[in-house]
């Protein structure tokens, strides 16, 4: 793989022969994770929420760098679509060994002024979508007694963000969902853990990063000298969680936030 991709945690191809599925894999953190998993030897199903062409761009970059990947599209809110996705991936690449739930949305939901449709969409994608994917993939992992699941929480699960209460709630829900599911999956040698990123330079917050006032605020509240982590830095944490080094980890959430949660 090229140097712009995050290196596998221990530098080895520890996922050779494994199949990984990454939702939200067409951009941002998900795309960086997909590339990193391919670098570790996995055959990667890159999943976009709409438009297979978006996933194809990431898959093509992986293949051009010497990795194995294929594009897919599915709405994680739709159980039937998720079931069809899993079936298509397994027919194309093989049984799914690694699942990364990176699909998600982020927008303000002010109390008393948030349409029900906006509330439902965020809960359905961020929380229910994560549940739908795990429900579809976990049975096979349990049967084969091997699996690595990484969920995407957020620093917002640890720190209340004004104007973003539903986002905070969904990400806190993912953290507890991860912990509770570990009780069910650990006896089958299936590891499920989560990552809680802080501000990360992705297309989702490009407007914020182009706003001088917002950038200055982020500099004031971020303890480290980096207000926005790189997607590849978050991806490196995912690569650790699916590596042999993380075998004892079950139900943990790793906070990767430049120190933001220490106090805003």
N, C-alpha and C positions, 0 to 999 in steps of 0.2 A: 504493500500500500504506500501511497505517497506521504510525505512528511506532514502535509496539512491535515491528515486524519489523526485522531487521537490514538496513541499507541496502546496496544493491549497492556493490561495491568502489569504482567510480569514479562512482557516482551515475547511471549510464546504463543503459538497457535493452539491455545487450549480449547478452542471451540471447533476444531477441525472435525468434520463429520456431523456437526450439530446444525439444527435449523432454528433460526431466530425470527420472530415476528415483532415488528415495531409499529404500533399505531402512532399517528402523528409524525410519521417518518419522512414526510416530504419537505420539512423545513425545520429550522431552529435546533433545539436540543435533540429532538427525535432524529433528524437527519444526521447529526453528529454521532449519535449513538449507533445508528444503522451502519455508518461507515466504520466505526470502531469495532463493532461486532464482526463485520466482514474482515477487518484487519486481524482479528483473533481467530479467523478460519471458518466462521459460520457462513452458511448459506442464508441470506437475509431476505425476508419478505417485507418490503417497504410499503406501508399502507398509508394512503391519503384518504381524507374524509370525503373529498369531492374532486373528481378529475384525475383519472389514472395517469395523465401526462405529468402531473406534479410529482407523483411517486416515481415515474419513469426517469425523470431527470436525475434523481438521487441514485436509483438503481444503475443507470448508465454510467454515472461517475464511479461507482463502486467497481463495476465490471471493467471500466477503462483502466482502473488502478490495479487490476489483477484479482479482484475479489469476485464473489458469487452473490447475485441478488436478482430479484424479480419484483416488478411493481404490481400492486393490488389497490383496490379502492373499496371502502365500506363505511357505512354510517354506524358507529359503535352504539348508537341509541337503539338500533333496530336488532332485536334478538335473532330474527331470521337472517338478516344480512350478515350478522356476526357468524352464525352457524355456516352460512354459505362461504364466507371468507375462509374460515378454518378448514373447511373441506377442500377448497380450491388450493390453499397453501400446501396442505398435506399431499394432495394429488400431484402438485408440481414439484415440491421440494422434499417432502417427507414429513414424518411426525414432528410436531413442534416441541423443541426442548427449552427454548428461551422465549419468554414473553415480556415485552417492555410496553407498558401503557403510558404513552406520551401524548396521546390526543387530549386536548383540553381547550377551553376558551377562558378569556379574561376580559371583563368589562365591569363598569360600575353598576351597582344595584342599590341606589339610595333608598332608605326606608320611606315608605309612603309614596314613592314615585317610581316604582319599578313595575312595568307591565308583567302580568303573570307569564306571558310567553317567554320573556327574558329570564325569569326565575327558573321556569321549567327547562329551558334550553341548557342553562348552566348546570343544573343538577343532573339532567339526563346525560349530558356529555361527560362532565368531569367525574361524577360519582357512579351513576348507573352504567355508563359506558365502560368504566374500569371493571365493574362487577360483571357485566355481560361478557367481556373478553376472558376474564378469569374463569367464569362458569363454563365457558366453551372449551377452554384449553386444559384446565386442571385435571379433569377425569383421566385424560390420556397420560398426563405426567404421573399421576398416582399409580396407574396401571403399570407403567414402565419403571416406576420408582426412580425417576430422575426428572428434575425440572428446576428452572430458575425464573422467577417472576420479579420484575422491578416495576413498582408503581411510582407515579410522579405526584408527590405532595408539593409543598411550598413553604417558604418562610412564613407565609400568611396563615399557616396552621399553628404558628407559635406566637405571632404578633397580630393584634387586631388592626386592620387597615380601614380607616374611615372611608365610607362610600363603597366599600367592597365586602359587605358582610356575607353575601352568599358565596362568593369566591373563597373567603376564609373558611366558611363552614364546610364547603365541599372538600377543601384540601385537608382540613382537620379530620373529616370523615374518612378520607383515604388513608390517613395515618392510622386511625383506629381499625379500619377494615383490614389493613395489612397486619396489624398486631393480632387481631382475632383469627384471621385466616391461617396465621402461622401455627396456631394450636391444632388446626385440622390437617395442615399439609406437611408439617415437619415429620410426623411419624411415617410418611411415605418418601422421605428424602427429597422433598420438594422445598426449595428455599424461596420464601417470599419476603421482600424487603422494599423499602421506599427511599426515595431521594427527595429532600426538601430544598430546592434551589432558592437562592435569593434573586436579586435582579440580574438577569442574564441578557446579553446582547442578542436578541432575536427579532425577527420581523414583527412579532406581536407588540413590541414596545418601541419600535423605530421612531414613532411620533414623539415619544417622551425623550428619547436620546437626541432629538433634533430641537428640543425646547431648552433654551439656555437657563430659564428660571427653574425648570424641573431638574436639570442636570446639577445646578448649584445646590438645590435642596438635597439631592442624593449624595453629593459630596459631603454635606454637613452631617447627615445621619449615618453614613457608612464609616465604620471604624477603620477599615483597611484603606489603602490608597487606590483601590480599584472599585469604582461604583457599580460596574456591570461586568460580571464574570463572562468568560468566553464559553460558548456552547460546548466546545471540546473539553473544557475543564469539568463540566457537569457530566459529560459522556465518560470521562475517565473514572468517575465514581461508579457509574453503571457497569463499566468493564470490570471493576473490582468486585462488585456484588455478584456477578455471574462467573467469577473465576474460582478455582479451587481454594484460593486463600480465604474466601468468605464462606466456606462450608459450614462453620458453626453458627452463622448468622441467620436468625429466624425472627421476623416481625419487627426488625429495627427500621428506624427512619434516620437517615444521615442528613444532617443540616449543613448545607454547603452555601453559605450566604454572605461571605465577606464580613462576618461579624454583625450583620444587621440586627439579628434578634437579641443581641445583648442589651438593646434599649434604643428606642427611637425618641 
